[in-house]
């Protein structure tokens, strides 16, 4: 099992042909460093594929995911967002299955019937 203490969403879309070295270079150029036990998420321009790169303290793991239908809920290009954003575990879990992870707090409470 790979230990991941923090997950960072890298806002800028990336070409999914990128391998671990290019993704790692994007992390270093965006955040300044890749820290051990941190995961970094990237998306393609159509938000149909994501890649996760994890530095485990010894090396780098790279995983990819594609939805069979639909798109991943990502940051809008019109939103004023930082180049990276830390995700909570519930947000990460929602994002990788294609759910609206930004709305988790408001979805946790039912106010109307």
Secondary structure as the mmCIF struct_conf table of DSSP 4:
data_model
#
loop_
_struct_conf.conf_type_id
_struct_conf.id
_struct_conf.beg_label_comp_id
_struct_conf.beg_label_asym_id
_struct_conf.beg_label_seq_id
_struct_conf.end_label_comp_id
_struct_conf.end_label_asym_id
_struct_conf.end_label_seq_id
BEND BEND1 UNK A 5 UNK A 5
STRN STRN1 UNK A 6 UNK A 10
BEND BEND2 UNK A 12 UNK A 12
TURN_TY1_P TURN_TY1_P1 UNK A 16 UNK A 17
HELX_RH_AL_P HELX_RH_AL_P1 UNK A 20 UNK A 31
BEND BEND3 UNK A 32 UNK A 32
HELX_LH_PP_P HELX_LH_PP_P1 UNK A 34 UNK A 35
TURN_TY1_P TURN_TY1_P2 UNK A 36 UNK A 37
STRN STRN2 UNK A 38 UNK A 43
TURN_TY1_P TURN_TY1_P3 UNK A 45 UNK A 46
BEND BEND4 UNK A 47 UNK A 48
STRN STRN3 UNK A 49 UNK A 55
BEND BEND5 UNK A 57 UNK A 59
STRN STRN4 UNK A 60 UNK A 66
BEND BEND6 UNK A 68 UNK A 70
TURN_TY1_P TURN_TY1_P4 UNK A 77 UNK A 78
BEND BEND7 UNK A 79 UNK A 79
BEND BEND8 UNK A 83 UNK A 83
STRN STRN5 UNK A 84 UNK A 87
HELX_RH_AL_P HELX_RH_AL_P2 UNK A 89 UNK A 96
TURN_TY1_P TURN_TY1_P5 UNK A 97 UNK A 98
HELX_RH_3T_P HELX_RH_3T_P1 UNK A 101 UNK A 103
HELX_RH_AL_P HELX_RH_AL_P3 UNK A 104 UNK A 107
TURN_TY1_P TURN_TY1_P6 UNK A 108 UNK A 108
BEND BEND9 UNK A 109 UNK A 109
#
